């Protein structure tokens, strides 16, 4: 009986020790794997942080100057030589797409949404305020533009002059040249009581560098609902004389006019 029992007991003890060894080895192995994983995750997060920081630096270095001097700025007008009447308020949402030529190819540069509000202090003088949000197509960043636009009548319903003073702002804007002046003339031809055609040449000057753009805009003003609602599709062309860069844009706006005091 003992001869048969002893080997069985030995095998049982050996099996028990082997199981304990496997459990201990498995525990140590998992601890090591967890430690290595934590270390690799920490290194990965550190590298991602460095890449993000470098990406932001590159974006500021490369994109910032492009915002104002390459392909993204506001030069549409969506107005005519016809001024608002005294105590008349105009609210005009708008959208626009700017295109530019690069290596003889026409590319989309930016898209924008904006709002203009104008008030008629008299039949000779209007004051507009404007806000636009621009989004660069190639770089995935956006910025803002605000302006104050005094407008003067030169020849009733035919010629007007405006002098918008604007300011670009946002995370990636080059503030050293973010202020601009854009003197503009409006020449309007009235086809009938429903349609006006307007050509508006303008000169855009960035301050303090005095970098300039020459532009011309053309729009059709369609009068609806007793002249209270205007639909204005517009096209434009701009060139930077010293660099030869060319820009095109397509825009549409809708103006709703309200008489505040009769």
ROTORTI-691750 format. One line per field, with one value per residue (C-alpha): x, z, y; residue number from 0. Coordinates in nm, 4 decimals. Example, Ala and Ser with C-alpha at 12.3 -4.5 7.8 and 13.67 -1.06 7.14 Angstrom:
BEGIN
X = (1.2300, 1.3670)
Z = (0.7800, 0.7140)
Y = (-0.4500, -0.1060)
num = (0, 1)
END
This chain:
BEGIN
X = (0.0000, 0.2782, 0.4627, 0.1686, 0.0730, 0.4065, 0.4497, 0.0953, 0.1714, 0.4922, 0.3115, 0.0457, 0.3021, 0.4929, 0.1759, 0.0899, 0.4289, 0.4103, 0.0751, 0.2120, 0.5077, 0.2773, 0.0616, 0.3674, 0.5132, 0.1804, 0.1545, 0.5075, 0.4503, 0.1314, 0.3024, 0.5852, 0.3416, 0.1381, 0.4544, 0.5757, 0.2318, 0.2200, 0.5659, 0.4782, 0.1513, 0.3350, 0.5904, 0.3119, 0.1225, 0.4429, 0.5181, 0.1607, 0.1902, 0.5180, 0.3660, 0.0633, 0.2858, 0.5039, 0.1945, 0.0579, 0.3930, 0.4091, 0.0494, 0.1252, 0.4441, 0.3028, -0.0706, -0.0657, 0.0890, -0.1270, -0.4450, -0.3959, -0.1501, -0.2221, -0.5800, -0.8227, -0.9717, -1.3026, -1.3532, -1.7152, -1.9520, -2.3073, -2.4144, -2.5111, -2.5024, -2.8561, -2.8423, -3.0848, -3.3450, -3.3379, -3.4174, -3.4098, -3.2356, -3.0884, -3.0028, -2.8088, -2.6800, -2.4289, -2.2073, -1.9049, -1.6384, -1.2926, -1.0884, -0.7281, -0.4902, -0.1973, 0.0313, -0.2306, -0.4908, -0.7989, -0.8312, -1.0782, -0.9164, -1.1826, -1.5507, -1.7240, -2.0522, -2.1303, -2.3795, -2.4018, -2.6223, -2.6748, -2.8562, -2.9621, -2.8799, -2.9920, -3.0289, -2.6644, -2.4986, -2.5291, -2.3271, -2.2739, -2.1251, -2.0067, -1.8964, -1.7601, -1.6362, -1.3822, -1.2635, -0.9481, -1.0040, -0.6466, -0.5398, -0.8558, -0.8374, -1.0744, -1.0703, -1.2911, -1.3357, -1.5236, -1.5556, -1.7247, -1.8307, -1.9356, -2.1037, -2.1684, -2.3923, -2.2138, -2.4847, -2.8266, -2.8855, -2.5953, -2.2597, -2.1616, -1.8374, -1.7557, -1.4520, -1.4642, -1.2158, -1.1743, -0.9863, -0.9011, -0.8717, -0.8398, -0.5910, -0.3691, -0.3950, -0.0822, -0.1762, 0.1102, -0.1004, -0.4542, -0.6013, -0.7225, -0.8874, -1.0885, -1.2028, -1.4723, -1.6816, -2.0257, -2.1631, -2.5244, -2.7353, -3.1091, -3.2634, -3.6165, -3.7867, -3.6925, -3.3269, -3.0144, -2.6642, -2.3631, -1.9872, -1.7702, -1.3927, -1.1989, -0.8466, -0.7678, -0.4752, -0.3327, -0.1769, 0.0913, 0.2720, 0.0473, 0.0371, -0.2419, -0.4950, -0.6922, -1.0402, -1.3585, -1.6984, -2.0144, -2.3584, -2.7242, -2.9683, -3.3105, -3.5918, -3.8729, -4.1808, -4.2186, -3.8436, -3.8250, -3.6248, -3.3237, -3.1433, -2.7877, -2.5672, -2.2148, -1.8873, -1.5469, -1.1873, -0.8799, -0.5095, -0.2031, -0.0020, 0.3462, 0.3061, 0.0700, -0.1623, -0.5197, -0.8355, -1.1965, -1.5015, -1.8671, -2.1091, -2.4782, -2.6604, -3.0145, -3.1082, -3.4161, -3.5028, -3.7064, -3.8155, -3.7676, -3.9303, -4.1825)
Z = (0.0000, 0.0910, -0.2274, -0.4303, -0.2069, -0.1856, -0.5564, -0.5670, -0.2756, -0.4403, -0.7660, -0.5771, -0.3955, -0.7165, -0.8905, -0.6022, -0.6110, -0.9850, -0.9590, -0.6972, -0.9201, -1.2118, -1.0024, -0.8765, -1.2258, -1.3665, -1.0952, -1.1591, -1.5354, -1.5082, -1.2796, -1.5299, -1.8230, -1.6359, -1.5512, -1.9115, -2.0391, -1.8005, -1.9112, -2.2814, -2.2294, -2.0442, -2.3242, -2.5851, -2.4050, -2.3668, -2.7390, -2.8293, -2.6087, -2.7766, -3.1221, -3.0328, -2.8974, -3.2099, -3.4317, -3.2578, -3.2961, -3.6646, -3.7084, -3.5469, -3.7485, -4.0847, -4.0669, -3.8819, -4.1610, -4.4188, -4.2521, -4.3675, -4.6525, -4.8464, -4.9049, -4.6333, -4.5804, -4.6185, -4.9257, -5.0254, -4.9764, -5.0575, -5.0721, -5.3331, -5.3722, -5.2363, -4.8729, -4.5988, -4.5167, -4.1860, -3.8894, -4.1137, -3.9847, -4.2098, -4.0893, -4.3450, -4.2915, -4.5508, -4.6604, -4.8903, -5.0423, -5.1366, -5.4096, -5.5049, -5.7840, -5.6959, -5.9667, -6.2234, -6.0338, -5.8716, -5.5108, -5.2329, -4.9646, -4.7055, -4.6246, -4.4101, -4.2442, -4.1329, -4.0364, -4.1280, -3.9473, -4.0811, -3.9581, -4.1510, -3.9582, -4.2611, -4.6361, -4.6630, -4.3958, -4.2900, -4.0403, -4.0668, -3.8236, -3.9393, -3.7995, -4.0044, -3.9031, -4.1492, -4.1786, -4.3714, -4.6019, -4.6035, -4.2428, -4.0440, -3.8357, -3.8105, -3.7019, -3.6808, -3.8431, -3.7188, -3.8824, -3.8603, -4.1960, -4.2361, -4.5716, -4.7477, -5.0387, -5.3256, -5.5909, -5.4808, -5.5617, -5.8081, -5.6305, -5.2666, -5.0696, -4.7647, -4.5419, -4.3466, -4.0619, -3.9625, -3.7245, -3.7493, -3.4286, -3.3195, -3.1931, -3.5031, -3.6272, -3.6924, -3.4860, -3.6246, -3.9386, -3.8291, -3.8750, -4.2177, -4.4005, -4.7165, -4.8919, -5.1449, -5.4134, -5.5185, -5.8671, -5.9032, -6.2139, -6.1571, -6.4164, -6.2756, -5.9371, -5.8722, -5.9783, -5.9260, -6.0535, -5.8606, -5.9221, -5.6186, -5.6539, -5.3269, -5.1922, -4.8862, -4.6768, -4.3845, -4.1087, -4.0128, -4.3029, -4.5696, -4.7592, -5.0116, -5.2179, -5.5071, -5.5510, -5.7474, -5.6593, -5.8663, -5.7355, -5.8309, -5.5718, -5.6074, -5.4260, -5.2768, -5.0638, -5.1194, -5.0960, -4.7381, -4.8283, -5.0616, -5.2044, -5.3117, -5.5031, -5.5527, -5.7191, -5.6666, -5.7809, -5.5918, -5.6677, -5.4588, -5.6983, -5.5579, -5.5459, -5.8322, -5.6176, -5.7442, -5.5498, -5.6462, -5.4310, -5.4485, -5.1956, -5.1264, -4.8671, -4.7708, -4.6210, -4.4115, -4.3655, -4.0778, -4.0188, -3.6470, -3.6224, -3.8767)
Y = (0.0000, 0.2466, 0.1666, 0.2735, 0.5681, 0.7447, 0.8237, 0.9634, 1.1965, 1.3098, 1.3863, 1.5845, 1.7981, 1.8604, 1.9690, 2.2012, 2.3686, 2.4099, 2.5878, 2.8273, 2.9033, 2.9768, 3.2089, 3.3980, 3.4231, 3.5438, 3.8110, 3.9386, 3.9300, 4.1396, 4.3910, 4.4299, 4.4663, 4.7283, 4.9228, 4.9113, 5.0165, 5.3113, 5.4191, 5.3903, 5.5782, 5.8538, 5.8831, 5.8863, 6.1644, 6.3630, 6.3312, 6.4254, 6.7334, 6.8301, 6.7758, 6.9878, 7.2646, 7.2535, 7.2484, 7.5579, 7.7328, 7.6456, 7.7583, 8.0933, 8.1392, 8.0307, 8.0946, 8.4257, 8.6329, 8.4536, 8.5698, 8.9230, 8.9084, 8.5926, 8.4921, 8.5904, 8.9309, 9.1127, 9.3263, 9.2701, 9.5653, 9.4489, 9.8133, 10.0718, 10.4498, 10.4703, 10.5787, 10.4912, 10.7532, 10.9377, 10.7089, 10.4014, 10.0877, 9.8181, 9.4667, 9.2612, 8.9044, 8.7875, 8.5003, 8.4938, 8.2696, 8.4014, 8.2318, 8.2984, 8.2045, 7.9800, 7.8354, 7.9345, 7.7312, 7.8774, 7.7608, 7.8255, 8.0389, 8.1154, 8.1237, 8.3805, 8.4646, 8.8169, 9.0808, 9.4484, 9.6979, 10.0491, 10.3551, 10.6635, 10.9779, 11.1787, 11.1467, 11.2572, 11.0427, 10.6759, 10.4789, 10.1027, 9.8519, 9.5125, 9.1779, 8.8853, 8.5432, 8.3998, 8.0414, 7.9482, 7.6521, 7.5145, 7.5706, 7.4969, 7.8144, 8.1064, 8.4683, 8.7743, 9.1127, 9.4187, 9.7583, 10.0957, 10.2350, 10.6008, 10.6590, 10.9903, 11.0874, 11.2629, 11.2476, 11.1296, 10.7601, 10.7649, 10.8212, 10.7679, 10.7461, 10.5339, 10.4957, 10.1678, 10.1337, 9.7712, 9.5456, 9.1735, 8.9749, 8.6130, 8.3554, 8.3488, 8.7066, 8.9102, 9.2159, 9.4199, 9.4765, 9.3951, 9.7442, 9.8478, 10.1358, 10.0743, 10.3945, 10.3038, 10.4698, 10.3459, 10.4055, 10.2911, 10.2578, 10.2125, 9.9821, 9.9993, 10.0111, 9.6494, 9.6292, 9.8428, 9.7678, 9.8962, 9.9048, 9.9786, 10.0267, 10.0319, 10.0510, 9.8382, 9.9594, 9.7621, 9.9698, 10.0525, 9.8812, 10.0431, 9.7146, 9.7695, 9.5806, 9.7276, 9.5817, 9.6320, 9.4858, 9.4577, 9.3728, 9.3644, 9.4934, 9.3301, 9.5109, 9.3017, 9.3658, 9.7385, 9.7973, 9.6631, 9.3540, 9.3617, 9.0587, 9.1429, 8.8962, 9.0298, 8.9362, 9.0945, 9.1000, 9.2168, 9.2348, 9.3076, 9.5285, 9.4710, 9.0909, 9.0203, 8.8079, 8.7899, 8.7174, 8.6576, 8.6314, 8.5398, 8.6805, 8.7192, 8.9243, 9.0089, 9.3449, 9.4071, 9.7768, 9.9185, 10.2784, 10.3401, 10.6841, 10.8121)
num = (0, 1, 2, 3, 4, 5, 6, 7, 8, 9, 10, 11, 12, 13, 14, 15, 16, 17, 18, 19, 20, 21, 22, 23, 24, 25, 26, 27, 28, 29, 30, 31, 32, 33, 34, 35, 36, 37, 38, 39, 40, 41, 42, 43, 44, 45, 46, 47, 48, 49, 50, 51, 52, 53, 54, 55, 56, 57, 58, 59, 60, 61, 62, 63, 64, 65, 66, 67, 68, 69, 70, 71, 72, 73, 74, 75, 76, 77, 78, 79, 80, 81, 82, 83, 84, 85, 86, 87, 88, 89, 90, 91, 92, 93, 94, 95, 96, 97, 98, 99, 100, 101, 102, 103, 104, 105, 106, 107, 108, 109, 110, 111, 112, 113, 114, 115, 116, 117, 118, 119, 120, 121, 122, 123, 124, 125, 126, 127, 128, 129, 130, 131, 132, 133, 134, 135, 136, 137, 138, 139, 140, 141, 142, 143, 144, 145, 146, 147, 148, 149, 150, 151, 152, 153, 154, 155, 156, 157, 158, 159, 160, 161, 162, 163, 164, 165, 166, 167, 168, 169, 170, 171, 172, 173, 174, 175, 176, 177, 178, 179, 180, 181, 182, 183, 184, 185, 186, 187, 188, 189, 190, 191, 192, 193, 194, 195, 196, 197, 198, 199, 200, 201, 202, 203, 204, 205, 206, 207, 208, 209, 210, 211, 212, 213, 214, 215, 216, 217, 218, 219, 220, 221, 222, 223, 224, 225, 226, 227, 228, 229, 230, 231, 232, 233, 234, 235, 236, 237, 238, 239, 240, 241, 242, 243, 244, 245, 246, 247, 248, 249, 250, 251, 252, 253, 254, 255, 256, 257, 258, 259, 260, 261)
END
